[in-house]
Amino acid sequence: MLKRYTTAELDVFFNRLDKKRNSVEADVAATVSEIINDVRLNGDKALRKYTEKFDGVSVESFEIPVAKAKVALERSKIKGPLTAAAENIRRYHEKQIAHGFRTETADGCVTGRRILPLKRAGLYVPGGKAAYPSSVLMNAIPAKVAGVEEIIMVTPPPKNEDENTDILAAAAVAGVDRIFYCGGAQALAALAYGTESVPKADKIVGPGNIFVATAKKLLFGTVDIDMIAGPSEICVIADDDAPDEYVAADLLSQAEHDELASSVLICFSEEKADRVEKQIKKQLCGLSRAEIITKSLNNNGTALICESMENAIEIANGIAPEHLELCVADPFRYLDDVKNAGSVFLGYYSPEPLGDYYAGPNHVLPTSGTARFFSPLSVESFTKTSSFIYYTAPALSAAASDITAIARAERLTAHENAIEVRNGK
């Protein structure tokens, strides 16, 4: 079930990993591009057409009353857990609030930086089997903490009213301002360009399938996005004392997302890998998504056998996983050595679902190796910065010769002139 590699075979492992991460579906971009252009040109008419085509629902009014979300919260069986999780998420993200600065020199020159919230954020929430209320909390709460003026949620129209109760409940807990029933690439196009019903957003966040991810990629530049998310992934470094059943359970938890999810075990003996795999097979029998998990592990499950903890960390940094578990006795000893990971889970009692649902750090994380240069969703994701400059006449005069010298070197004489007209030349 788990493909085995030793450190002598790392080139084979990384080649396989790169091939998986860089695989694309050729027809998707063309299809999504056509949908985006149609919505851009035809607004609600195109949005209505695609909602009927892909969701099988005829929608008269896309927007639903926010009061409906409050009713859903009262009906939700997980109202208490959602509220508790939201408080943890809010408390964690409030620590991320940044502040601008202003500096003033003796001659009266002022420079500074302002941090400004975005005006409107669009939150995409998948429907059906991939309807995750936790994602509503993780995407909306940082925007709220950042001071975003309006949070718009779009989600596919449900086949029945009970289908999306928990999503609406989470929207109420997180403080979503407006909710629209539309999904897929067409919903993202509506957020990017605006339609008669759906307002134009400054940024789009939230998970989705390959069509949603491709739409984000194509719309970036017209609108900001959180990131291009790939299949979910976990890497577990397990020492010999890590309980086999814990390690197996954590690998299984990521594999159940979809057949493309990646679960990687790094351990220090063949015997450990054998015991974990035995536990995987034992626990698999009682899981509702056993078929998906089996395909995921057969296609992408891996066990790497290495010689030392330092070697294991080096491999993990090369993978740059979305989730990294240091399932070892003294995890803080190695934390500073981890350079590339979306989120790090420390010790035997910090399983990945703790981060997915409850602890507070954001679960919207870079995938496909992009943890080398991308960061988790944060309050900063929903802000922009603006600088400001003020010079007095004497201060500008004192700096004029330096500025004009650089302008002349760049052959930008109008730049030089803008300084000299103020300097009496």
DORO-466407 format. One line per 4 residues: number of its first residue (from 1); their letters; for each residue x, y, z of C-alpha. Coordinates in pm, whole numbers, plus 50000, padded with zeros to 5 digits. Example, Ala and Ser with C-alpha at 12.3 -4.5 7.8 and 13.67 -1.06 7.14 Angstrom:
<rs>
1	as	51230/49550/50780 | 51367/49894/50714
</rs>
This chain:
<rs>
1	mlkr	50000/50000/50000 | 50283/50243/50087 | 50562/50252/49831 | 50895/50205/50009
5	ytta	51210/50409/49948 | 51546/50427/50120 | 51771/50733/50123 | 51963/50577/49834
9	eldv	51644/50604/49627 | 51552/50966/49704 | 51601/51077/49343 | 51337/50826/49234
13	ffnr	51099/50948/49506 | 51140/51317/49428 | 51107/51258/49051 | 50779/51077/49114
17	ldkk	50663/51356/49347 | 50746/51631/49094 | 50567/51445/48817 | 50255/51414/49031
21	rnsv	50260/51778/49139 | 50313/51910/48788 | 50048/51701/48615 | 49766/51904/48458
25	eadv	49443/51832/48280 | 49475/51989/47935 | 49103/52047/47871 | 49026/52222/48198
29	aatv	49184/52560/48123 | 48999/52596/47792 | 48665/52509/47951 | 48717/52744/48245
33	seii	48834/53026/48021 | 48514/53000/47818 | 48300/53011/48134 | 48487/53312/48270
37	ndvr	48451/53507/47946 | 48081/53426/47925 | 48017/53552/48279 | 48228/53861/48216
41	lngd	48021/53951/47909 | 47676/53829/48012 | 47665/53853/48391 | 47364/53697/48563
45	kalr	47238/53542/48240 | 47553/53331/48207 | 47562/53263/48580 | 47206/53134/48569
49	kyte	47282/52917/48263 | 47579/52745/48428 | 47397/52699/48758 | 47124/52509/48574
53	kfdg	47379/52315/48367 | 47621/52209/48641 | 47408/52216/48956 | 47075/52117/48806
57	vsve	46904/52403/48987 | 46702/52690/48844 | 46779/53002/49047 | 46561/53312/49037
61	sfei	46749/53512/49298 | 47112/53423/49371 | 47131/53603/49705 | 46976/53449/50014
65	pvak	46897/53641/50335 | 47172/53639/50597 | 46894/53573/50849 | 46876/53225/50699
69	akva	47228/53160/50824 | 47129/53263/51176 | 46838/53018/51165 | 47076/52747/51041
73	lers	47308/52817/51334 | 47026/52755/51582 | 46940/52429/51404 | 47299/52308/51370
77	kikg	47407/52012/51579 | 47759/52152/51592 | 47674/52506/51704 | 47880/52467/52021
81	plta	48190/52320/51853 | 48175/52580/51573 | 48155/52861/51827 | 48445/52725/52032
85	aaen	48660/52671/51724 | 48578/53022/51598 | 48695/53172/51926 | 49029/52990/51902
89	irry	49073/53096/51540 | 48983/53457/51617 | 49217/53474/51917 | 49508/53334/51715
93	hekq	49456/53570/51422 | 49417/53878/51639 | 49784/53829/51730 | 49868/53884/51361
97	iahg	49736/54240/51340 | 50017/54457/51206 | 50062/54830/51248 | 50196/55094/51016
101	frte	50469/55340/51106 | 50567/55703/51062 | 50919/55845/51081 | 51015/56211/51093
105	tadg	51364/56358/51054 | 51500/56671/51210 | 51449/56872/50892 | 51078/56789/50882
109	cvtg	51071/56505/50630 | 50801/56247/50697 | 50779/55896/50553 | 50557/55612/50659
113	rril	50353/55306/50584 | 49980/55251/50621 | 49812/54913/50650 | 49466/54912/50500
117	plkr	49201/54637/50492 | 49054/54529/50160 | 48706/54662/50093 | 48544/54334/49986
121	agly	48653/53970/50008 | 48487/53684/49821 | 48476/53346/49995 | 48419/53037/49782
125	vpgg	48271/52740/49969 | 48230/52406/49788 | 47905/52216/49819 | 47801/51851/49821
129	kaay	48051/51603/49966 | 48321/51871/49993 | 48110/52107/50207 | 48337/52201/50496
133	pssv	48207/52448/50757 | 48558/52465/50903 | 48679/52632/50583 | 48418/52905/50625
137	lmna	48564/52986/50967 | 48924/52972/50848 | 48863/53201/50552 | 48613/53449/50693
141	ipak	48749/53512/51044 | 49094/53644/50936 | 48916/53877/50693 | 48691/54000/50973
145	vagv	48988/54052/51205 | 49169/54242/50929 | 48876/54484/50908 | 48745/54388/50564
149	eeii	48433/54595/50506 | 48224/54324/50340 | 48263/53946/50317 | 48070/53777/50035
153	mvtp	48019/53401/50042 | 47933/53202/49729 | 47840/52834/49742 | 47659/52596/49505
157	ppkn	47282/52584/49556 | 47184/52282/49767 | 46963/52005/49639 | 46772/52022/49968
161	eden	46762/52268/50256 | 46941/52039/50504 | 47242/51989/50278 | 47420/52311/50368
165	tdil	47295/52383/50722 | 47640/52366/50878 | 47796/52587/50609 | 47534/52854/50673
169	aaaa	47579/52809/51047 | 47953/52866/51012 | 47883/53177/50803 | 47672/53315/51088
173	vagv	47943/53239/51346 | 48215/53397/51131 | 48018/53711/51046 | 47975/53668/50670
177	drif	47784/53970/50537 | 47617/53839/50219 | 47554/53489/50079 | 47493/53385/49718
181	ycgg	47391/53048/49577 | 47627/52995/49285 | 47927/52766/49249 | 48210/52652/49028
185	aqal	48428/52860/48797 | 48125/53074/48713 | 48096/53191/49074 | 48460/53297/49080
189	aala	48414/53485/48753 | 48116/53664/48908 | 48328/53767/49208 | 48611/53884/48983
193	ygte	48406/54094/48740 | 48078/54149/48922 | 47733/54081/48776 | 47394/54241/48819
197	svpk	47350/54038/49139 | 47698/53948/49266 | 47927/54236/49369 | 48286/54255/49251
201	adki	48540/54143/49513 | 48899/54255/49569 | 49017/53908/49667 | 48887/53551/49633
205	vgpg	48970/53285/49891 | 48852/52934/49962 | 48903/52575/49842 | 48758/52401/49538
209	nifv	48803/52139/49271 | 49032/52158/48966 | 48788/52392/48786 | 48782/52633/49079
213	atak	49162/52620/49115 | 49205/52684/48743 | 48960/52975/48754 | 49163/53131/49035
217	kllf	49479/53097/48830 | 49321/53257/48523 | 49156/53538/48720 | 49464/53634/48921
221	gtvd	49553/53988/48825 | 49192/54085/48770 | 49138/53996/49135 | 49373/53884/49409
225	idmi	49356/53522/49529 | 49476/53331/49832 | 49676/53063/49648 | 49648/52789/49384
229	agps	49569/52488/49598 | 49664/52137/49494 | 49565/51805/49651 | 49601/51780/50028
233	eicv	49922/51632/50167 | 50080/51522/50493 | 50430/51415/50591 | 50475/51237/50924
237	iadd	50820/51195/51076 | 50778/50918/51333 | 51043/50801/51577 | 51049/50445/51709
241	dapd	50843/50539/52015 | 50562/50707/51819 | 50250/50490/51869 | 50192/50303/51544
245	eyva	49815/50350/51566 | 49856/50729/51596 | 50085/50751/51295 | 49856/50531/51085
249	adll	49549/50732/51182 | 49713/51058/51077 | 49818/50922/50738 | 49463/50796/50686
253	sqae	49312/51132/50782 | 49470/51307/50484 | 49419/51022/50240 | 49041/51046/50283
257	hdel	49026/51391/50121 | 49049/51250/49768 | 49231/50998/49551 | 49502/51254/49471
261	assv	49589/51329/49834 | 49943/51243/49940 | 50047/51072/50266 | 50419/51032/50337
265	licf	50574/50850/50632 | 50938/50910/50722 | 51070/50662/50977 | 51393/50491/51075
269	seek	51339/50120/51014 | 51158/49878/50788 | 51002/49726/51101 | 50841/50060/51193
273	adrv	50702/50099/50841 | 50563/49743/50858 | 50389/49811/51189 | 50236/50137/51068
277	ekqi	50113/49975/50749 | 49957/49694/50953 | 49771/49957/51158 | 49658/50134/50840
281	kkql	49495/49817/50713 | 49338/49750/51052 | 49186/50099/51089 | 49082/50127/50726
285	cgls	48806/49870/50769 | 48594/50097/50986 | 48622/50418/50783 | 48343/50561/50566
289	raei	48579/50669/50285 | 48777/50346/50273 | 48759/50326/49893 | 48897/50679/49844
293	itks	49166/50619/50108 | 49276/50295/49944 | 49315/50462/49604 | 49499/50755/49758
297	lnnn	49747/50537/49947 | 49800/50299/49656 | 49870/50589/49421 | 50048/50836/49647
301	gtal	50125/50671/49980 | 50496/50651/50062 | 50724/50525/50338 | 51078/50665/50342
305	ices	51334/50482/50554 | 51621/50706/50663 | 51918/50694/50899 | 51878/50992/51130
309	mena	51645/51268/51243 | 51863/51526/51069 | 51827/51331/50747 | 51449/51309/50798
313	ieia	51420/51687/50843 | 51629/51745/50531 | 51394/51522/50330 | 51087/51695/50474
317	ngia	51229/52035/50378 | 51273/51902/50025 | 50911/51786/50015 | 50786/52118/50163
321	pehl	50457/51956/50268 | 50128/52124/50345 | 50119/51950/50685 | 50428/51821/50866
325	elcv	50399/51614/51183 | 50704/51578/51405 | 50565/51272/51581 | 50874/51239/51798
329	adpf	50959/51251/52169 | 51129/51596/52167 | 50972/51788/51877 | 51073/52139/51985
333	ryld	51437/52034/51953 | 51389/52011/51577 | 51134/52286/51508 | 51391/52549/51409
337	dvkn	51539/52308/51155 | 51208/52290/50969 | 51226/52551/50692 | 50955/52442/50447
341	agsv	50613/52341/50578 | 50269/52497/50573 | 50198/52401/50934 | 50398/52192/51181
345	flgy	50234/51959/51434 | 50450/51875/51734 | 50455/51558/51940 | 50236/51254/51977
349	yspe	49917/51442/52071 | 49894/51706/51798 | 49724/51528/51507 | 49658/51716/51185
353	plgd	49277/51739/51239 | 49351/51950/51547 | 49474/52217/51305 | 49198/52154/51053
357	yyag	48922/52233/51299 | 49011/52377/51632 | 49352/52494/51754 | 49345/52836/51587
361	pnhv	49622/52851/51321 | 49479/52868/50972 | 49422/52546/50780 | 49444/52719/50441
365	lpts	49801/52617/50365 | 50039/52607/50068 | 50045/52274/49884 | 50248/52106/49609
369	gtar	50583/52220/49748 | 50487/52588/49750 | 50556/52607/50125 | 50906/52695/50006
373	ffsp	50776/53046/49929 | 50406/53076/50022 | 50254/53121/50368 | 49926/53015/50533
377	lsve	49623/53238/50497 | 49641/53515/50755 | 49512/53857/50855 | 49783/54004/50633
381	sftk	49625/53823/50337 | 49331/54063/50363 | 49528/54385/50389 | 49730/54602/50157
385	tssf	49995/54860/50236 | 50043/55215/50118 | 50343/55438/50176 | 50347/55815/50219
389	iyyt	50614/56084/50179 | 50633/56449/50285 | 50937/56674/50223 | 50980/57041/50305
393	apal	51124/57283/50047 | 51467/57298/50216 | 51480/56917/50246 | 51397/56870/49877
397	saaa	51657/57131/49784 | 51921/56947/49986 | 51843/56617/49810 | 51793/56763/49461
401	sdit	52141/56702/49322 | 52134/56334/49419 | 51789/56282/49270 | 51865/56459/48942
405	aiar	52193/56270/48904 | 52005/55937/48921 | 51737/56067/48683 | 52000/56172/48428
409	aerl	52171/55834/48458 | 51837/55671/48369 | 51780/55924/48087 | 51449/56033/48238
413	tahe	51469/56406/48187 | 51108/56472/48290 | 51192/56322/48628 | 51490/56557/48651
417	naie	51269/56848/48549 | 51010/56776/48820 | 51284/56831/49078 | 51449/57129/48912
421	vrng	51130/57334/48867 | 51091/57321/49244 | 51455/57414/49290 | 51430/57735/49090
425	k	51599/57604/48774
</rs>
